Amino acid sequence: MGTVMPRAQLVRNALTDILGATPAEVLGKTCSIFMRVVESSQEGDIMLYLFGLRLGEKLGKELGEVAQEDSWSTLSEIFTFLGLAGGIEILTERPRSVLICVKPPGDPEKRISCSLARGIVLGFTSMISGDQLYVKERGPCPGERGCLLELTRTSEDVLMNPIRRAIVEYLRVNQGAHMRQISRDLGISLGSLRWHLDVLERKGIVREKRKGNMTEFYLSDI
């Protein structure tokens, strides 16, 4: 009978395959520098979020089999091994939502990026579950410096529509875009765009904000 490799080793192997021979050291230094450069910048937060999202998706694909057994323990191992956080604690779990705390790193000198953490959590859990999920930041964890995140599973396949999916992906990197800008860049008529935005707003995926004579659109999970 073959030896079963421990989960921690499988996580390390997957990260090494994705990031290179010394993922913890490389990513830890890179993220630390990057977070200092983009601190308090909306564009920087989006970049960290998107980086985390892609990394989480790749890890979910690489670790699918072991993560199916215990996805939260696997995700906690990922954060701990990379030195980005001190693990994950599930606070409440309901049929369609989960509230988790991404704990701060053990080193008090290190800061946690909630945008990066949110991206990793969303990318990883979406890939493992196959569900359409949304992750919202709910502030710091009770009594800690960590990130309080709420994962919600959508009740309808609102993003199965390719136009709405394109709008969401566009807004991920163009927060605050107005209707004519979205219409022009995606090649969608204004009437059709307005209808799809209304659907996304009703589901709490997109929110709008008036600015002078313009209406800006934002994703609710960023």
Accessible surface in RSA format (square Angstrom, percent):
REM  Atomic radii and reference values for relative SASA: ProtOr
REM  Chains: A
REM  Algorithm: Lee & Richards
REM  Probe-radius: 1.40
REM  Slices: 20
REM RES _ NUM      All-atoms   Total-Side   Main-Chain    Non-polar    All polar
REM                ABS   REL    ABS   REL    ABS   REL    ABS   REL    ABS   REL
RES MET A   1   241.93 125.3 151.65 100.4  90.28 215.0 125.77 106.9 116.16 153.9
RES GLY A   2    64.39  79.4   0.00   N/A  64.39  79.4  42.23 115.9  22.16  49.6
RES THR A   3   138.80  98.7 102.14 103.5  36.66  87.4  72.95  98.0  65.86  99.6
RES VAL A   4   134.00  88.2 114.61 103.8  19.39  46.7 119.15 103.5  14.85  40.3
RES MET A   5    86.13  44.6  74.72  49.5  11.41  27.2  77.59  66.0   8.55  11.3
RES PRO A   6    88.83  64.7  77.16  70.3  11.67  42.4  88.83  73.3   0.00   0.0
RES ARG A   7    66.00  27.7  57.13  29.1   8.87  21.1  10.29  14.1  55.71  33.8
RES ALA A   8    32.79  30.1  30.18  46.6   2.60   5.9  30.55  43.0   2.23   5.9
RES GLN A   9    75.92  42.5  74.70  54.6   1.22   2.9  20.02  42.6  55.90  42.4
RES LEU A  10    54.82  30.5  53.15  38.0   1.67   4.2  53.15  37.3   1.67   4.5
RES VAL A  11     0.67   0.4   0.67   0.6   0.00   0.0   0.67   0.6   0.00   0.0
RES ARG A  12   106.24  44.6 106.15  54.1   0.09   0.2  19.05  26.0  87.19  52.8
RES ASN A  13    56.80  39.2  54.43  52.6   2.37   5.7  22.14  53.3  34.66  33.5
RES ALA A  14     3.13   2.9   1.30   2.0   1.83   4.2   2.73   3.8   0.40   1.1
RES LEU A  15     0.00   0.0   0.00   0.0   0.00   0.0   0.00   0.0   0.00   0.0
RES THR A  16    53.86  38.3  49.35  50.0   4.51  10.7  37.11  49.8  16.74  25.3
RES ASP A  17   104.53  73.2  68.61  68.3  35.92  84.9  23.19  54.6  81.34  81.1
RES ILE A  18    47.65  27.1  16.07  12.0  31.58  76.1  20.97  15.1  26.68  72.4
RES LEU A  19    51.07  28.4  25.10  18.0  25.97  65.3  29.87  21.0  21.20  57.1
RES GLY A  20    32.34  39.9   0.00   N/A  32.34  39.9  31.33  86.0   1.01   2.3
RES ALA A  21    91.96  84.6  62.26  96.1  29.70  67.6  63.89  90.0  28.07  74.4
RES THR A  22    70.90  50.4  66.91  67.8   3.98   9.5  55.29  74.3  15.61  23.6
RES PRO A  23     5.54   4.0   5.46   5.0   0.07   0.3   5.54   4.6   0.00   0.0
RES ALA A  24    25.82  23.7  21.16  32.7   4.65  10.6  21.84  30.8   3.98  10.5
RES GLU A  25   102.13  58.6  94.42  71.4   7.72  18.4  53.24 103.0  48.89  39.9
RES VAL A  26    80.58  53.0  75.62  68.5   4.96  12.0  80.20  69.7   0.38   1.0
RES LEU A  27     8.64   4.8   8.31   5.9   0.34   0.9   8.59   6.0   0.06   0.2
RES GLY A  28    18.18  22.4   0.00   N/A  18.18  22.4  12.56  34.5   5.62  12.6
RES LYS A  29   144.51  70.5 140.19  86.0   4.32  10.3  88.73  79.9  55.78  59.4
RES THR A  30    74.68  53.1  70.44  71.4   4.24  10.1  56.75  76.2  17.93  27.1
RES CYS A  31     4.82   3.6   4.20   4.7   0.63   1.5   1.52   3.8   3.31   3.6
RES SER A  32    45.58  38.5  42.14  56.2   3.44   7.9  24.08  51.3  21.50  30.1
RES ILE A  33    97.15  55.3  97.10  72.3   0.05   0.1  97.10  69.9   0.05   0.1
RES PHE A  34    53.70  26.9  51.06  31.6   2.63   6.9  53.50  32.4   0.20   0.6
RES MET A  35    11.34   5.9  10.84   7.2   0.50   1.2  11.08   9.4   0.26   0.3
RES ARG A  36   152.58  64.1 134.33  68.5  18.26  43.5  62.74  85.7  89.84  54.5
RES VAL A  37   116.32  76.5  84.05  76.1  32.27  77.7  91.16  79.2  25.16  68.2
RES VAL A  38    17.03  11.2  14.91  13.5   2.12   5.1  17.01  14.8   0.02   0.1
RES GLU A  39    99.71  57.2  78.32  59.3  21.39  50.9  21.46  41.5  78.24  63.9
RES SER A  40   115.39  97.5  64.86  86.6  50.53 116.4  50.86 108.3  64.53  90.4
RES SER A  41    36.44  30.8  30.84  41.2   5.60  12.9  26.56  56.6   9.88  13.8
RES GLN A  42    93.80  52.5  81.97  59.9  11.83  28.2  36.62  78.0  57.18  43.4
RES GLU A  43   116.59  66.9 114.57  86.7   2.02   4.8  60.69 117.4  55.90  45.6
RES GLY A  44     1.47   1.8   0.00   N/A   1.47   1.8   0.91   2.5   0.56   1.2
RES ASP A  45    57.32  40.1  56.91  56.6   0.41   1.0   7.89  18.6  49.43  49.3
RES ILE A  46    13.53   7.7  13.53  10.1   0.00   0.0  13.53   9.7   0.00   0.0
RES MET A  47   103.42  53.6  97.21  64.3   6.21  14.8  79.42  67.5  24.00  31.8
RES LEU A  48     4.84   2.7   4.84   3.5   0.00   0.0   4.84   3.4   0.00   0.0
RES TYR A  49     0.59   0.3   0.59   0.3   0.00   0.0   0.59   0.4   0.00   0.0
RES LEU A  50    32.82  18.3  32.42  23.2   0.39   1.0  32.78  23.0   0.03   0.1
RES PHE A  51    80.44  40.2  73.56  45.6   6.87  17.9  79.37  48.1   1.07   3.0
RES GLY A  52     0.00   0.0   0.00   N/A   0.00   0.0   0.00   0.0   0.00   0.0
RES LEU A  53     9.24   5.1   9.24   6.6   0.00   0.0   9.24   6.5   0.00   0.0
RES ARG A  54   108.91  45.7 108.14  55.1   0.77   1.8  52.70  72.0  56.20  34.1
RES LEU A  55     6.43   3.6   3.39   2.4   3.04   7.6   5.64   4.0   0.79   2.1
RES GLY A  56     0.00   0.0   0.00   N/A   0.00   0.0   0.00   0.0   0.00   0.0
RES GLU A  57    49.54  28.4  49.54  37.5   0.00   0.0  10.00  19.3  39.54  32.3
RES LYS A  58   120.24  58.7 114.34  70.2   5.90  14.1  65.29  58.8  54.95  58.5
RES LEU A  59     0.01   0.0   0.01   0.0   0.00   0.0   0.01   0.0   0.00   0.0
RES GLY A  60     1.47   1.8   0.00   N/A   1.47   1.8   0.00   0.0   1.47   3.3
RES LYS A  61   165.07  80.5 141.43  86.8  23.65  56.3  88.88  80.0  76.19  81.2
RES GLU A  62    92.15  52.9  62.44  47.2  29.71  70.7   9.28  18.0  82.87  67.7
RES LEU A  63     7.84   4.4   5.67   4.1   2.17   5.5   7.84   5.5   0.00   0.0
RES GLY A  64    20.30  25.0   0.00   N/A  20.30  25.0  18.99  52.1   1.32   2.9
RES GLU A  65   154.18  88.5 138.82 105.0  15.36  36.6  58.10 112.4  96.08  78.4
RES VAL A  66    19.29  12.7  16.41  14.9   2.89   7.0  18.11  15.7   1.19   3.2
RES ALA A  67     0.25   0.2   0.00   0.0   0.25   0.6   0.00   0.0   0.25   0.7
RES GLN A  68   119.47  66.8  92.00  67.2  27.47  65.4  37.11  79.0  82.36  62.5
RES GLU A  69   136.78  78.5  97.89  74.1  38.89  92.6  44.75  86.6  92.03  75.1
RES ASP A  70    56.76  39.8  50.78  50.5   5.99  14.2  15.91  37.4  40.86  40.7
RES SER A  71    28.30  23.9  24.21  32.3   4.09   9.4   5.56  11.8  22.74  31.9
RES TRP A  72    42.32  17.0  41.33  20.0   1.00   2.3  32.80  17.5   9.52  15.4
RES SER A  73    42.49  35.9  35.59  47.5   6.90  15.9  16.26  34.6  26.23  36.7
RES THR A  74     0.00   0.0   0.00   0.0   0.00   0.0   0.00   0.0   0.00   0.0
RES LEU A  75     0.24   0.1   0.24   0.2   0.00   0.0   0.24   0.2   0.00   0.0
RES SER A  76    24.46  20.7  24.08  32.1   0.38   0.9  10.73  22.8  13.73  19.2
RES GLU A  77    58.99  33.9  57.81  43.7   1.18   2.8   8.92  17.2  50.08  40.9
RES ILE A  78     0.08   0.0   0.08   0.1   0.00   0.0   0.08   0.1   0.00   0.0
RES PHE A  79     1.87   0.9   1.87   1.2   0.00   0.0   1.87   1.1   0.00   0.0
RES THR A  80    77.20  54.9  65.98  66.9  11.22  26.7  59.98  80.6  17.22  26.0
RES PHE A  81    46.29  23.2  31.23  19.3  15.06  39.2  37.66  22.8   8.63  24.7
RES LEU A  82     2.70   1.5   0.10   0.1   2.61   6.6   0.36   0.3   2.35   6.3
RES GLY A  83    22.63  27.9   0.00   N/A  22.63  27.9  18.47  50.7   4.16   9.3
RES LEU A  84    16.82   9.4  12.27   8.8   4.55  11.4  15.03  10.6   1.79   4.8
RES ALA A  85     3.66   3.4   0.00   0.0   3.66   8.3   0.00   0.0   3.66   9.7
RES GLY A  86    36.48  45.0   0.00   N/A  36.48  45.0  13.77  37.8  22.71  50.9
RES GLY A  87     4.51   5.6   0.00   N/A   4.51   5.6   4.51  12.4   0.00   0.0
RES ILE A  88    26.03  14.8   0.73   0.5  25.30  61.0   0.73   0.5  25.30  68.7
RES GLU A  89    73.27  42.1  69.54  52.6   3.73   8.9  22.99  44.5  50.28  41.0
RES ILE A  90    65.44  37.2  42.03  31.3  23.40  56.4  42.03  30.3  23.40  63.5
RES LEU A  91    62.06  34.6  33.02  23.6  29.04  73.0  35.65  25.0  26.40  71.0
RES THR A  92    55.09  39.2  48.56  49.2   6.53  15.6  53.28  71.6   1.81   2.7
RES GLU A  93   115.69  66.4  82.70  62.6  32.99  78.5  26.43  51.1  89.26  72.9
RES ARG A  94   147.01  61.7 136.22  69.4  10.78  25.7  48.97  66.9  98.03  59.4
RES PRO A  95   122.69  89.4  97.66  89.0  25.03  91.0 110.96  91.6  11.73  72.9
RES ARG A  96   109.86  46.1 107.40  54.8   2.46   5.9  55.62  76.0  54.24  32.9
RES SER A  97    20.56  17.4  16.80  22.4   3.76   8.7   9.91  21.1  10.65  14.9
RES VAL A  98    20.96  13.8  19.66  17.8   1.30   3.1  20.96  18.2   0.00   0.0
RES LEU A  99    42.78  23.8  42.04  30.1   0.74   1.9  42.04  29.5   0.74   2.0
RES ILE A 100     0.00   0.0   0.00   0.0   0.00   0.0   0.00   0.0   0.00   0.0
RES CYS A 101     1.64   1.2   1.64   1.8   0.00   0.0   0.68   1.7   0.96   1.0
RES VAL A 102     0.00   0.0   0.00   0.0   0.00   0.0   0.00   0.0   0.00   0.0
RES LYS A 103    69.18  33.7  69.18  42.4   0.00   0.0  18.59  16.7  50.58  53.9
RES PRO A 104    20.67  15.1  14.41  13.1   6.26  22.8  14.41  11.9   6.26  38.9
RES PRO A 105     9.22   6.7   4.47   4.1   4.75  17.3   5.22   4.3   4.00  24.8
RES GLY A 106    77.90  96.1   0.00   N/A  77.90  96.1  46.00 126.2  31.90  71.4
RES ASP A 107    63.98  44.8  53.87  53.6  10.11  23.9  24.42  57.5  39.56  39.5
RES PRO A 108   107.10  78.1  86.26  78.6  20.84  75.8  86.63  71.5  20.47 127.2
RES GLU A 109   157.37  90.4 125.11  94.7  32.26  76.8  50.11  96.9 107.26  87.6
RES LYS A 110    94.89  46.3  88.99  54.6   5.90  14.0  61.07  55.0  33.81  36.0
RES ARG A 111   111.22  46.7 101.90  51.9   9.32  22.2  55.40  75.7  55.82  33.8
RES ILE A 112    19.38  11.0   9.09   6.8  10.29  24.8   9.64   6.9   9.74  26.4
RES SER A 113    10.07   8.5   3.54   4.7   6.53  15.0   3.44   7.3   6.63   9.3
RES CYS A 114    26.51  20.1  21.60  24.1   4.91  11.5   7.18  18.2  19.33  20.8
RES SER A 115    13.00  11.0  11.38  15.2   1.63   3.8   0.52   1.1  12.49  17.5
RES LEU A 116     3.83   2.1   3.83   2.7   0.00   0.0   3.83   2.7   0.00   0.0
RES ALA A 117     2.00   1.8   1.31   2.0   0.68   1.6   1.65   2.3   0.35   0.9
RES ARG A 118    11.04   4.6  11.04   5.6   0.00   0.0   0.78   1.1  10.26   6.2
RES GLY A 119     0.00   0.0   0.00   N/A   0.00   0.0   0.00   0.0   0.00   0.0
RES ILE A 120     0.13   0.1   0.13   0.1   0.00   0.0   0.13   0.1   0.00   0.0
RES VAL A 121     0.00   0.0   0.00   0.0   0.00   0.0   0.00   0.0   0.00   0.0
RES LEU A 122     7.12   4.0   7.12   5.1   0.00   0.0   7.12   5.0   0.00   0.0
RES GLY A 123     0.63   0.8   0.00   N/A   0.63   0.8   0.62   1.7   0.01   0.0
RES PHE A 124     0.05   0.0   0.05   0.0   0.00   0.0   0.05   0.0   0.00   0.0
RES THR A 125    10.33   7.3   9.06   9.2   1.27   3.0  10.11  13.6   0.21   0.3
RES SER A 126    29.79  25.2  25.21  33.6   4.57  10.5  23.20  49.4   6.59   9.2
RES MET A 127    87.69  45.4  65.27  43.2  22.43  53.4  43.27  36.8  44.42  58.8
RES ILE A 128    20.40  11.6  10.92   8.1   9.48  22.9  12.16   8.8   8.25  22.4
RES SER A 129    54.91  46.4  21.95  29.3  32.96  75.9  30.78  65.6  24.13  33.8
RES GLY A 130    67.69  83.5   0.00   N/A  67.69  83.5  33.66  92.4  34.03  76.2
RES ASP A 131    49.99  35.0  39.91  39.7  10.09  23.9   5.41  12.7  44.59  44.5
RES GLN A 132    56.73  31.7  51.36  37.5   5.36  12.8  15.95  33.9  40.78  30.9
RES LEU A 133    18.77  10.5  11.13   8.0   7.64  19.2  11.13   7.8   7.64  20.6
RES TYR A 134    19.36   9.0  18.92  10.8   0.44   1.1  18.92  14.2   0.44   0.5
RES VAL A 135     0.28   0.2   0.01   0.0   0.27   0.6   0.01   0.0   0.27   0.7
RES LYS A 136    65.32  31.9  64.62  39.7   0.70   1.7  27.78  25.0  37.54  40.0
RES GLU A 137    80.53  46.2  55.14  41.7  25.39  60.5  14.45  28.0  66.08  54.0
RES ARG A 138   126.37  53.1  98.10  50.0  28.27  67.3  32.22  44.0  94.15  57.1
RES GLY A 139    23.82  29.4   0.00   N/A  23.82  29.4  20.92  57.4   2.90   6.5
RES PRO A 140    96.47  70.3  86.20  78.6  10.26  37.3  88.28  72.9   8.18  50.9
RES CYS A 141     3.52   2.7   0.61   0.7   2.91   6.8   0.61   1.5   2.91   3.1
RES PRO A 142    99.94  72.8  73.16  66.7  26.78  97.4  85.62  70.7  14.32  89.0
RES GLY A 143    89.39 110.2   0.00   N/A  89.39 110.2  45.85 125.8  43.55  97.5
RES GLU A 144    70.96  40.7  51.44  38.9  19.52  46.5  28.87  55.8  42.09  34.4
RES ARG A 145   124.95  52.5 107.10  54.6  17.85  42.5  77.05 105.3  47.90  29.0
RES GLY A 146     2.52   3.1   0.00   N/A   2.52   3.1   0.00   0.0   2.52   5.6
RES CYS A 147     0.07   0.1   0.00   0.0   0.07   0.2   0.07   0.2   0.00   0.0
RES LEU A 148    23.85  13.3  23.85  17.1   0.00   0.0  23.85  16.7   0.00   0.0
RES LEU A 149     0.00   0.0   0.00   0.0   0.00   0.0   0.00   0.0   0.00   0.0
RES GLU A 150    39.24  22.5  38.75  29.3   0.50   1.2   3.96   7.7  35.29  28.8
RES LEU A 151     8.11   4.5   7.20   5.1   0.91   2.3   7.35   5.2   0.76   2.0
RES THR A 152    55.16  39.2  55.05  55.8   0.12   0.3  44.36  59.6  10.80  16.3
RES ARG A 153    79.80  33.5  75.79  38.6   4.01   9.6  18.31  25.0  61.49  37.3
RES THR A 154    29.12  20.7  15.67  15.9  13.44  32.0  17.62  23.7  11.50  17.4
RES SER A 155    88.62  74.9  55.03  73.4  33.59  77.4  33.90  72.2  54.72  76.7
RES GLU A 156    94.66  54.3  83.02  62.8  11.64  27.7  33.45  64.7  61.21  50.0
RES ASP A 157    99.39  69.6  88.37  88.0  11.02  26.1  26.42  62.2  72.97  72.8
RES VAL A 158    10.24   6.7   5.13   4.6   5.12  12.3  10.18   8.8   0.06   0.2
RES LEU A 159     6.69   3.7   1.53   1.1   5.16  13.0   1.53   1.1   5.16  13.9
RES MET A 160   131.69  68.2 108.80  72.0  22.89  54.5  90.32  76.8  41.38  54.8
RES ASN A 161    43.46  30.0  36.69  35.5   6.77  16.3   8.16  19.6  35.30  34.1
RES PRO A 162   104.39  76.1  93.39  85.1  11.00  40.0  99.03  81.8   5.37  33.4
RES ILE A 163    62.76  35.7  60.31  44.9   2.46   5.9  62.73  45.2   0.04   0.1
RES ARG A 164    28.56  12.0  28.56  14.6   0.00   0.0   0.00   0.0  28.56  17.3
RES ARG A 165    89.66  37.6  89.66  45.7   0.00   0.0  31.04  42.4  58.62  35.5
RES ALA A 166    39.55  36.4  30.31  46.8   9.24  21.0  37.71  53.1   1.84   4.9
RES ILE A 167     0.00   0.0   0.00   0.0   0.00   0.0   0.00   0.0   0.00   0.0
RES VAL A 168     0.00   0.0   0.00   0.0   0.00   0.0   0.00   0.0   0.00   0.0
RES GLU A 169    55.99  32.1  50.13  37.9   5.86  14.0  38.17  73.8  17.83  14.6
RES TYR A 170    25.58  11.9  18.97  10.8   6.61  17.2  24.91  18.7   0.67   0.8
RES LEU A 171     0.00   0.0   0.00   0.0   0.00   0.0   0.00   0.0   0.00   0.0
RES ARG A 172    11.19   4.7  11.19   5.7   0.00   0.0   1.13   1.5  10.06   6.1
RES VAL A 173    83.98  55.3  59.97  54.3  24.01  57.8  60.46  52.5  23.52  63.8
RES ASN A 174    45.43  31.3  37.30  36.1   8.12  19.6   8.95  21.6  36.47  35.3
RES GLN A 175    26.59  14.9   2.56   1.9  24.04  57.2   0.85   1.8  25.74  19.5
RES GLY A 176    15.51  19.1   0.00   N/A  15.51  19.1   5.57  15.3   9.94  22.3
RES ALA A 177     3.54   3.3   0.12   0.2   3.42   7.8   3.19   4.5   0.35   0.9
RES HIS A 178    51.13  27.9  51.13  35.5   0.00   0.0  29.79  30.7  21.34  24.8
RES MET A 179    37.00  19.2  35.59  23.6   1.41   3.4  20.26  17.2  16.74  22.2
RES ARG A 180   164.55  69.1 160.85  82.0   3.69   8.8  56.84  77.7 107.71  65.3
RES GLN A 181    42.21  23.6  42.21  30.8   0.00   0.0   4.23   9.0  37.98  28.8
RES ILE A 182     0.00   0.0   0.00   0.0   0.00   0.0   0.00   0.0   0.00   0.0
RES SER A 183    17.29  14.6  14.77  19.7   2.52   5.8   1.83   3.9  15.45  21.7
RES ARG A 184   163.87  68.8 136.68  69.7  27.19  64.7  80.29 109.7  83.58  50.7
RES ASP A 185    74.98  52.5  40.00  39.8  34.98  82.7  17.35  40.8  57.63  57.5
RES LEU A 186    55.42  30.9  27.51  19.7  27.91  70.2  32.01  22.5  23.42  63.0
RES GLY A 187    70.46  86.9   0.00   N/A  70.46  86.9  36.49 100.1  33.97  76.1
RES ILE A 188    20.32  11.6  14.25  10.6   6.08  14.6  18.63  13.4   1.69   4.6
RES SER A 189    74.09  62.6  56.13  74.9  17.96  41.4  54.74 116.6  19.35  27.1
RES LEU A 190    64.54  35.9  59.39  42.5   5.16  13.0  59.70  41.9   4.84  13.0
RES GLY A 191    56.80  70.0   0.00   N/A  56.80  70.0  42.36 116.3  14.43  32.3
RES SER A 192    41.60  35.2  30.40  40.6  11.20  25.8  28.29  60.2  13.31  18.6
RES LEU A 193     0.00   0.0   0.00   0.0   0.00   0.0   0.00   0.0   0.00   0.0
RES ARG A 194    74.30  31.2  74.30  37.9   0.00   0.0  51.37  70.2  22.93  13.9
RES TRP A 195   145.63  58.4 142.99  69.2   2.64   6.2 118.33  63.1  27.31  44.3
RES HIS A 196    11.34   6.2  11.34   7.9   0.00   0.0   3.83   3.9   7.51   8.7
RES LEU A 197     0.00   0.0   0.00   0.0   0.00   0.0   0.00   0.0   0.00   0.0
RES ASP A 198    50.70  35.5  48.99  48.8   1.71   4.0  10.92  25.7  39.78  39.7
RES VAL A 199    14.78   9.7  14.77  13.4   0.01   0.0  14.77  12.8   0.01   0.0
RES LEU A 200     0.00   0.0   0.00   0.0   0.00   0.0   0.00   0.0   0.00   0.0
RES GLU A 201    49.59  28.5  34.37  26.0  15.22  36.2  15.20  29.4  34.39  28.1
RES ARG A 202   171.46  72.0 133.15  67.9  38.31  91.2  75.14 102.7  96.31  58.4
RES LYS A 203    90.76  44.3  60.84  37.3  29.92  71.2  38.64  34.8  52.12  55.5
RES GLY A 204    32.25  39.8   0.00   N/A  32.25  39.8  28.08  77.1   4.17   9.3
RES ILE A 205     8.75   5.0   5.34   4.0   3.41   8.2   8.05   5.8   0.70   1.9
RES VAL A 206     3.77   2.5   0.00   0.0   3.77   9.1   0.00   0.0   3.77  10.2
RES ARG A 207   109.91  46.1 107.26  54.7   2.65   6.3  49.90  68.2  60.01  36.4
RES GLU A 208    73.05  41.9  48.66  36.8  24.38  58.1  17.59  34.0  55.45  45.3
RES LYS A 209   113.58  55.4 108.19  66.4   5.39  12.8  59.19  53.3  54.39  57.9
RES ARG A 210   151.00  63.4 129.41  66.0  21.59  51.4  65.41  89.4  85.59  51.9
RES LYS A 211   129.39  63.1 120.93  74.2   8.47  20.2  74.16  66.8  55.23  58.8
RES GLY A 212    70.53  87.0   0.00   N/A  70.53  87.0  44.29 121.6  26.24  58.8
RES ASN A 213   145.72 100.5 121.76 117.7  23.96  57.7  28.47  68.5 117.25 113.3
RES MET A 214    88.30  45.7  85.72  56.7   2.58   6.1  57.02  48.5  31.28  41.4
RES THR A 215    22.52  16.0  17.61  17.9   4.91  11.7   8.96  12.0  13.56  20.5
RES GLU A 216    24.70  14.2  24.70  18.7   0.00   0.0   2.39   4.6  22.31  18.2
RES PHE A 217     0.00   0.0   0.00   0.0   0.00   0.0   0.00   0.0   0.00   0.0
RES TYR A 218    25.82  12.1  25.82  14.7   0.00   0.0   7.93   6.0  17.89  22.1
RES LEU A 219     0.76   0.4   0.76   0.5   0.00   0.0   0.76   0.5   0.00   0.0
RES SER A 220    30.67  25.9  12.70  16.9  17.98  41.4   8.42  17.9  22.26  31.2
RES ASP A 221     7.56   5.3   4.39   4.4   3.17   7.5   4.24  10.0   3.32   3.3
RES ILE A 222    44.77  25.5   9.70   7.2  35.08  84.5  28.00  20.2  16.78  45.5
END  Absolute sums over single chains surface
CHAIN  1 A    11591.5       9066.3       2525.1       6206.4       5385.1
END  Absolute sums over all chains
TOTAL         11591.5       9066.3       2525.1       6206.4       5385.1
